[in-house]
Structure formats: C-alpha cells, structure tokens
Amino acid sequence: MVTSAAKGRTARSESDYIARAEALAEVFAARAAEHDRTGSFPLENFRELSEAGLLSLTVPAVHGGGGAGARYAARVLGIVGKADASTALVLSMHYINHLVMARSPTWPARQARKLAHESVEGLALVNALRVEPELGSPSRGGLPATIARRTDTGWRLTGHKIYSTGAPILKWYLVWTRTDEAEPRVGQFLVPAGLPGTRIVETWDHHGLRASGSHDVIFDDVVIPLDAEIDVRKPADWRTLDATQATVHTVFVAAIYDGVARAARDWLITFLKQRVPAGLGAPLATLARAQEILGAIEARLTVNARLIDTFARDFDDGVDLSSGESNVIKLTVTNNAVGVVEDALSLTGNHGLSRTNPLERHYRDVLCGRVHTPQDDSTRIGLGHAALSLQPF
C-alpha cells in the first residue's frame, strides 16, 4: 500500500523533474535554430540533461534513477520536443530502452544494472541500432545483414546500420543482428561505442530533425564478449513484439511531435497578435477566419493531450493495452500535429515559410512523425484486417 506521505514525495519529485525540463527547454529552444541550420549535434543539451538528473528519469529508483513511468516521461519529452525535437528524439530512445531493461525478463540483470548506474552517474546514453541499407525497417520483416560470428573468446560483429539516432553521443549500442549459426538466431547484442573496428559515418543530412545525429554506424569485425548477447531468438519467435517497447515507443514519439505542434501554435498566436496589415488596420487576431483556424488547432491539441496522458497513465497502471490501440495513438497524434502546423502555415503565408521564423523548421520536423514506426499504412492495414477478422487485433 502506498502511504499519503509516499504519494506526496512522489508528486514533489515528479513536479521537480517537470520544472527542470521546463527550465532547460528555454535554453534548448534558443539553440535549436543554429543546430538545425548547421546540422550540428547538441552535445551541450545532453550534458545539461545529465546534470539535471533527467537522463536517468526512467531508470528504476532502486538504481538511483527517477523511477518515472510512461506518463511523466512523455510529459518531459513533450516539453523538450517543443524546444528542440532532435534532442527529444534522442532522449526518447534512451528512455525507452531503460524502461524495457527494467521490465523485460529477457534482459540480463547484470547488464541492466550496469547501464542504469552509468546513466545515473554521467553521460551514458543507449539506443537500438536496427535499420540497414538493404533491410530497411525491421518492422517490415526480413533478416538483418549484420552478422555475429561466435568464437571461443567472444563474438565478432560485422554490419552497417543507418539512421542511428544520437550516434555522436551514444555510449552503448543495442545492435539488431543475426548469428552465423547453422540455424541463425536474431536479436540484440550490447556493444560499447568506440571499439576498434567501429566507425561513425556522418551521412545524416535530412529535411527535418537535422540535429539528431542519425548517422551510419559501421562494424568491421568488432570483437565483443560472449555475454554481449542480450536477447537472441529464432526468427519465428520475434513475431510478437516486446509489449513495453512497442507501447512506450508509440506514445513517446507522439509526445515529441505534439510538442513540435505546440511550439508552432505558440509562435502563431504571437504572429497573429503582432501582425497588422495596412489594409486591415488591426491585428490578424481580430479576423474571424484566424480565430476559427486557431480554434481548430486548439481542438487537435486538446485531443492529443487527452490521448497521450490517458494512454500513458493506463500503461503505468498496468492496463492491458493492445498494439493496435497504441499504433492508433501514434497515428492520430502525429497526424493531428502535422495538421496543426499546416493550419498555422495557411494563416502566415510567406512569413511562415521564411527561415527567419521557426515555423518552417517546425513543419520540417513534424513531417518526420509520419516516418517513424509504425507508419500510417501499416497501422491502417492492421486495423482493416482486424475489422475483417483476417487476423487477431
């Protein structure tokens, strides 16, 4: 039973984390345009997140972390995403992996404790490296070309990963790999960054999320210990995704792009109040059309807030959530977020597309929401199959 005193301590610590995130977000927002323009990685943001204790937000309290669940992590990601979506994306992947470590029975306890303690003590981020040039997204099926060959003393890893978000700062890679065994197994190997034979190739030059450092990482016969094997199974055993990872991934991604949309909304309100066309003689905010479109924006954001908060709360409370429902949350929130920024652009014209204003950056960033797994077509096909009873929901 949780006492009222314990509840009070939890509430205070959670509100403290939110306050820290909001304070840092002001600084991150001031830097975001320059990092976007140059494509530089915001290393200083992560140093400050570490100093504020926010890198260990989802690390279990027993290991010295914040012990936060999905609800408060999503709130922090929304705050950071509103300031700098690239920083929020890297942070979200780190949060997801620590939640999975804490909840998954397949994670070796020793490695999970090691990564937890490192995240508490310093700048030690982790992300999963899954996508490959030939394979594309593993969610679409297929075996990875990255191979782990077992020797008497360890594994030797060779492969090429793309879209490795946070590559410039990661301390640990969770590499999606197949073994060279007679009957290949597939899964994750825990690989320290910077081992001999590892190279980061700075290929990331994207339309949006330009500061996310999502470069290529190449492994050329990299030696890793035998206990680097985290969760490696027969390919058929991966038909069911890890429920924790699938659920928090969708809600965290949704929270980031909702944050981008809120940044766009805030800028639009200022623009409408300050812009006084000569022919009108009054601020654009006085126009009924502007008020109606802004009202539609508020409606989308209200729906987003409710979906993110209640879904994350249900996850924390142990409610049995289906993958189909979590995919719908991601689809709905990200498309609402895109709609918000498009509506803002419809009111601002050339001003909104000028690189002197942040709205065009928000638009480029928010469009990336449609690319993240699960993509809209996969979600809709799954829902259609379920409705037709062709496969379980």
C-alpha positions as CSV (number, residue, x, y, z in Angstrom):
1,M,0.0,0.0,0.0
2,V,1.3,3.5,-0.9
3,T,1.0,5.9,2.0
4,S,-0.1,9.5,1.6
5,A,3.4,10.6,2.6
6,A,5.0,8.5,-0.1
7,K,2.5,9.9,-2.6
8,G,3.5,13.4,-1.6
9,R,7.1,12.6,-2.1
10,T,6.4,11.1,-5.5
11,A,4.4,14.1,-6.6
12,R,7.1,16.5,-5.4
13,S,9.8,14.7,-7.3
14,E,7.7,14.4,-10.4
15,S,6.9,18.1,-10.4
16,D,10.6,18.8,-9.8
17,Y,11.5,16.9,-12.9
18,I,9.0,18.8,-14.9
19,A,10.3,22.1,-13.6
20,R,13.9,21.1,-14.5
21,A,12.8,20.2,-18.0
22,E,10.9,23.5,-18.5
23,A,14.0,25.4,-17.4
24,L,16.3,23.6,-19.8
25,A,13.7,23.8,-22.6
26,E,14.1,27.6,-22.7
27,V,17.9,27.2,-23.3
28,F,17.4,24.4,-25.8
29,A,14.9,26.5,-27.8
30,A,17.4,29.3,-28.1
31,R,20.0,27.0,-29.6
32,A,17.7,24.9,-31.8
33,A,17.7,27.1,-34.9
34,E,21.5,27.1,-35.2
35,H,21.8,23.4,-34.7
36,D,19.1,22.9,-37.4
37,R,20.8,25.2,-39.8
38,T,24.3,23.6,-39.4
39,G,23.1,20.1,-38.8
40,S,25.4,20.1,-35.7
41,F,24.7,17.8,-32.7
42,P,23.5,19.5,-29.5
43,L,26.1,17.9,-27.2
44,E,25.6,20.7,-24.6
45,N,21.9,19.8,-24.3
46,F,22.7,16.3,-23.1
47,R,25.4,17.5,-20.7
48,E,22.8,19.7,-19.1
49,L,20.1,17.0,-19.1
50,S,22.6,14.7,-17.3
51,E,23.5,17.4,-14.7
52,A,19.7,17.9,-14.1
53,G,19.2,14.2,-13.5
54,L,16.9,13.9,-16.5
55,L,18.9,11.3,-18.4
56,S,18.1,8.8,-15.6
57,L,14.4,9.7,-15.4
58,T,13.2,6.2,-16.4
59,V,16.0,4.4,-14.6
60,P,14.4,2.5,-11.6
61,A,14.6,4.3,-8.3
62,V,16.4,1.3,-6.7
63,H,19.4,2.1,-9.0
64,G,19.3,5.8,-8.2
65,G,17.2,6.9,-11.1
66,G,13.9,8.9,-11.2
67,G,11.8,5.7,-11.5
68,A,9.4,7.5,-13.8
69,G,6.8,5.7,-15.9
70,A,5.5,6.5,-19.3
71,R,3.2,9.4,-18.2
72,Y,5.9,11.6,-16.7
73,A,8.5,10.6,-19.3
74,A,6.0,11.6,-22.0
75,R,5.5,15.0,-20.3
76,V,9.2,15.6,-20.2
77,L,9.6,14.6,-23.9
78,G,6.7,16.9,-24.9
79,I,8.4,19.8,-23.1
80,V,11.8,19.1,-24.7
81,G,10.2,18.3,-28.1
82,K,8.6,21.7,-28.1
83,A,12.0,23.3,-27.6
84,D,14.1,21.0,-29.8
85,A,12.6,17.9,-31.5
86,S,16.0,16.5,-32.3
87,T,17.1,16.5,-28.7
88,A,13.8,15.0,-27.6
89,L,14.1,12.1,-30.2
90,V,17.5,11.1,-28.9
91,L,16.2,11.3,-25.3
92,S,13.1,9.3,-26.1
93,M,15.2,6.4,-27.4
94,H,17.3,6.4,-24.2
95,Y,14.1,6.5,-22.1
96,I,12.5,3.6,-24.0
97,N,15.5,1.3,-23.6
98,H,15.7,1.9,-19.9
99,L,12.0,1.2,-19.4
100,V,12.5,-2.0,-21.4
101,M,15.5,-3.0,-19.3
102,A,13.6,-2.5,-16.1
103,R,10.6,-4.5,-17.2
104,S,11.8,-7.2,-19.7
105,P,12.5,-10.7,-18.3
106,T,14.9,-11.3,-21.2
107,W,17.4,-8.6,-20.2
108,P,20.3,-9.9,-18.2
109,A,20.2,-8.3,-14.7
110,R,23.9,-7.5,-14.5
111,Q,24.0,-5.6,-17.8
112,A,20.7,-3.8,-17.0
113,R,22.2,-2.6,-13.6
114,K,25.4,-1.5,-15.2
115,L,23.7,0.7,-17.8
116,A,21.3,2.0,-15.1
117,H,24.1,3.1,-12.8
118,E,26.1,4.7,-15.7
119,S,23.1,6.7,-16.7
120,V,22.7,8.0,-13.2
121,E,26.4,8.8,-12.7
122,G,27.1,10.5,-16.0
123,L,26.6,11.0,-19.7
124,A,25.9,7.4,-20.8
125,L,23.1,7.1,-23.5
126,V,21.9,4.0,-25.2
127,N,19.9,3.4,-28.4
128,A,18.9,0.4,-30.5
129,L,20.6,0.3,-33.9
130,R,18.2,-1.7,-36.2
131,V,17.8,-0.2,-39.6
132,E,20.1,-1.2,-42.5
133,P,20.5,-0.1,-46.1
134,E,19.1,-3.4,-47.5
135,L,16.7,-4.4,-44.8
136,G,15.1,-1.0,-44.2
137,S,12.9,-1.0,-41.1
138,P,12.8,-4.4,-39.3
139,S,9.1,-3.9,-38.6
140,R,8.6,-4.7,-42.3
141,G,10.2,-8.1,-41.9
142,G,13.4,-9.7,-43.1
143,L,16.7,-10.8,-41.5
144,P,19.4,-8.3,-40.8
145,A,22.6,-8.4,-42.8
146,T,24.6,-7.6,-39.7
147,I,26.3,-10.8,-38.5
148,A,27.7,-12.0,-35.2
149,R,30.2,-14.9,-35.5
150,R,30.9,-16.8,-32.4
151,T,34.4,-17.7,-31.4
152,D,35.9,-19.3,-28.3
153,T,36.5,-15.9,-26.7
154,G,33.7,-13.8,-27.9
155,W,31.5,-12.6,-30.8
156,R,32.9,-10.8,-33.9
157,L,30.4,-8.4,-35.3
158,T,30.2,-7.1,-38.9
159,G,27.5,-4.9,-40.3
160,H,26.2,-1.5,-41.4
161,K,23.4,0.4,-39.6
162,I,21.7,3.6,-40.8
163,Y,19.5,6.2,-39.1
164,S,21.4,5.6,-35.8
165,T,19.8,8.4,-33.8
166,G,22.2,10.0,-31.3
167,A,25.3,8.4,-32.8
168,P,27.7,11.2,-31.8
169,I,26.9,10.8,-28.1
170,L,25.8,7.2,-27.6
171,K,27.9,5.1,-25.1
172,W,26.0,1.9,-25.9
173,Y,24.5,0.4,-29.0
174,L,21.9,-2.3,-29.0
175,V,22.6,-3.9,-32.4
176,W,20.0,-5.9,-34.2
177,T,22.0,-8.8,-35.6
178,R,21.7,-12.4,-36.8
179,T,24.2,-15.1,-35.9
180,D,26.2,-17.2,-38.3
181,E,25.0,-20.5,-36.7
182,A,23.6,-23.3,-38.8
183,E,20.1,-22.2,-37.7
184,P,20.5,-18.4,-37.5
185,R,19.1,-16.6,-34.5
186,V,18.2,-12.9,-34.5
187,G,18.3,-10.3,-31.7
188,Q,20.1,-7.7,-29.8
189,F,23.8,-7.5,-28.9
190,L,25.0,-4.9,-26.4
191,V,28.0,-3.2,-27.9
192,P,30.1,-0.4,-26.3
193,A,30.7,2.6,-28.6
194,G,34.2,3.3,-29.8
195,L,35.5,-0.3,-30.0
196,P,38.2,-1.0,-32.6
197,G,36.6,-1.6,-36.0
198,T,33.6,0.7,-35.3
199,R,33.1,3.8,-37.4
200,I,30.5,6.6,-37.4
201,V,30.0,7.9,-41.0
202,E,28.3,11.3,-40.9
203,T,25.6,10.7,-43.5
204,W,22.7,12.5,-41.8
205,D,21.6,15.4,-43.9
206,H,17.8,15.3,-43.6
207,H,14.9,17.7,-44.3
208,G,13.8,17.5,-40.6
209,L,15.3,16.6,-37.2
210,R,18.6,17.8,-38.6
211,A,20.4,17.9,-35.3
212,S,19.5,14.3,-34.2
213,G,22.9,12.9,-35.4
214,S,21.2,9.9,-37.0
215,H,24.3,8.8,-38.9
216,D,25.5,5.5,-40.2
217,V,27.4,3.2,-37.8
218,I,29.7,0.5,-39.4
219,F,31.1,-2.5,-37.6
220,D,34.1,-4.2,-39.2
221,D,34.9,-7.5,-37.3
222,V,34.3,-5.8,-34.0
223,V,35.2,-8.1,-31.0
224,I,32.6,-8.2,-28.2
225,P,32.3,-10.5,-25.2
226,L,30.1,-13.6,-25.2
227,D,27.8,-12.0,-22.6
228,A,27.0,-9.2,-25.1
229,E,24.1,-11.4,-26.2
230,I,21.0,-9.7,-24.7
231,D,18.0,-11.3,-26.4
232,V,18.7,-13.5,-29.4
233,R,16.0,-15.9,-30.6
234,K,14.9,-17.9,-33.6
235,P,13.3,-15.5,-36.2
236,A,9.9,-17.0,-35.7
237,D,10.0,-16.2,-32.0
238,W,10.1,-12.4,-32.8
239,R,6.6,-12.4,-34.3
240,T,5.3,-11.0,-31.0
241,L,7.0,-7.7,-30.2
242,D,8.1,-6.7,-26.7
243,A,4.9,-5.1,-25.3
244,T,6.8,-2.5,-23.2
245,Q,8.9,-1.3,-26.2
246,A,6.0,-1.2,-28.7
247,T,3.8,0.7,-26.3
248,V,6.1,3.3,-24.9
249,H,7.7,3.9,-28.4
250,T,4.4,4.9,-29.9
251,V,3.4,7.2,-27.0
252,F,6.8,8.8,-26.7
253,V,7.0,9.5,-30.4
254,A,3.5,11.0,-30.3
255,A,4.5,13.3,-27.4
256,I,7.5,14.7,-29.2
257,Y,5.5,15.7,-32.3
258,D,2.7,17.1,-30.2
259,G,5.4,19.2,-28.6
260,V,6.5,20.5,-32.0
261,A,2.9,21.4,-32.9
262,R,2.5,23.3,-29.6
263,A,5.7,25.3,-30.4
264,A,4.1,26.2,-33.8
265,R,0.8,27.1,-32.1
266,D,2.6,29.5,-29.7
267,W,4.5,31.2,-32.4
268,L,1.3,31.6,-34.5
269,I,-0.5,33.3,-31.6
270,T,2.3,35.8,-31.2
271,F,2.3,36.4,-35.0
272,L,-1.5,36.9,-35.2
273,K,-1.4,39.4,-32.4
274,Q,1.5,41.4,-33.7
275,R,0.9,41.4,-37.5
276,V,-1.2,44.4,-38.5
277,P,-1.6,44.6,-42.3
278,A,-2.1,48.1,-43.6
279,G,-5.3,47.2,-45.4
280,L,-6.8,45.8,-42.2
281,G,-5.6,48.4,-39.7
282,A,-5.9,45.8,-36.9
283,P,-4.1,42.7,-35.9
284,L,-4.8,39.5,-37.8
285,A,-6.0,38.1,-34.5
286,T,-9.2,40.1,-34.9
287,L,-10.2,38.2,-38.1
288,A,-12.9,35.5,-37.6
289,R,-11.1,33.3,-40.1
290,A,-7.9,33.4,-38.0
291,Q,-9.9,32.7,-34.8
292,E,-11.6,29.7,-36.4
293,I,-8.4,28.2,-37.7
294,L,-6.8,28.7,-34.3
295,G,-9.8,27.1,-32.7
296,A,-9.3,24.0,-34.9
297,I,-5.7,23.9,-33.8
298,E,-6.8,24.0,-30.2
299,A,-9.2,21.2,-30.8
300,R,-6.5,19.0,-32.3
301,L,-4.1,19.7,-29.4
302,T,-6.8,19.0,-26.8
303,V,-7.4,15.6,-28.3
304,N,-3.7,14.9,-28.4
305,A,-3.2,15.8,-24.7
306,R,-6.0,13.5,-23.6
307,L,-4.8,10.6,-25.8
308,I,-1.2,10.9,-24.6
309,D,-1.9,11.3,-21.0
310,T,-4.6,8.7,-20.5
311,F,-2.8,6.1,-22.6
312,A,0.5,6.6,-20.7
313,R,-1.4,6.5,-17.4
314,D,-3.1,3.3,-18.4
315,F,0.3,1.8,-19.2
316,D,1.7,2.8,-15.9
317,D,-1.3,1.4,-14.1
318,G,-0.8,-2.0,-15.8
319,V,-3.9,-1.9,-18.0
320,D,-3.7,-4.5,-20.8
321,L,-3.1,-2.4,-23.9
322,S,-3.1,-3.8,-27.4
323,S,-0.5,-3.0,-30.0
324,G,-3.3,-1.9,-32.4
325,E,-4.5,0.7,-29.9
326,S,-1.0,2.1,-29.2
327,N,-0.5,2.4,-33.0
328,V,-3.7,4.3,-33.3
329,I,-2.5,6.8,-30.6
330,K,0.7,7.4,-32.6
331,L,-1.2,7.8,-35.9
332,T,-3.8,10.1,-34.5
333,V,-1.5,12.4,-32.5
334,T,1.2,12.7,-35.2
335,N,-1.3,13.5,-37.9
336,N,-3.0,16.0,-35.7
337,A,0.4,17.6,-35.1
338,V,1.0,17.8,-38.8
339,G,-2.4,19.3,-39.3
340,V,-1.7,22.0,-36.6
341,V,1.4,23.2,-38.4
342,E,-0.2,23.1,-41.8
343,D,-3.1,25.2,-40.4
344,A,-0.6,27.6,-39.0
345,L,1.1,27.9,-42.3
346,S,-2.2,28.6,-44.0
347,L,-2.5,31.8,-41.9
348,T,1.0,33.1,-42.2
349,G,1.9,32.7,-45.9
350,N,5.4,33.6,-46.8
351,H,6.2,34.6,-43.2
352,G,5.6,31.1,-42.1
353,L,8.0,29.7,-44.7
354,S,10.7,32.2,-44.1
355,R,13.9,30.7,-42.4
356,T,14.0,33.8,-40.2
357,N,10.9,32.4,-38.4
358,P,10.7,29.0,-36.6
359,L,7.5,27.8,-38.2
360,E,9.2,26.4,-41.3
361,R,11.5,24.3,-39.0
362,H,8.6,23.1,-37.0
363,Y,7.0,22.0,-40.3
364,R,10.0,20.1,-41.4
365,D,10.4,18.4,-38.0
366,V,6.7,17.5,-37.6
367,L,6.6,15.8,-41.0
368,C,9.1,13.2,-39.7
369,G,6.4,11.9,-37.4
370,R,4.9,10.0,-40.3
371,V,8.1,8.2,-41.0
372,H,8.5,6.7,-37.5
373,T,7.5,3.1,-37.0
374,P,4.6,2.2,-37.1
375,Q,3.9,4.0,-40.3
376,D,0.3,5.0,-41.1
377,D,-0.2,2.4,-43.8
378,S,0.8,-0.5,-41.5
379,T,-1.5,0.8,-38.8
380,R,-4.4,1.1,-41.1
381,I,-3.9,-2.2,-42.8
382,G,-3.7,-3.9,-39.4
383,L,-6.9,-2.3,-38.3
384,G,-8.6,-3.2,-41.5
385,H,-7.5,-6.8,-41.2
386,A,-8.8,-6.9,-37.6
387,A,-12.2,-5.4,-38.6
388,L,-12.5,-8.1,-41.3
389,S,-11.4,-10.8,-38.8
390,L,-8.5,-11.8,-41.1
391,Q,-6.1,-11.8,-38.1
392,P,-6.3,-11.0,-34.4
393,F,-6.2,-7.4,-33.3
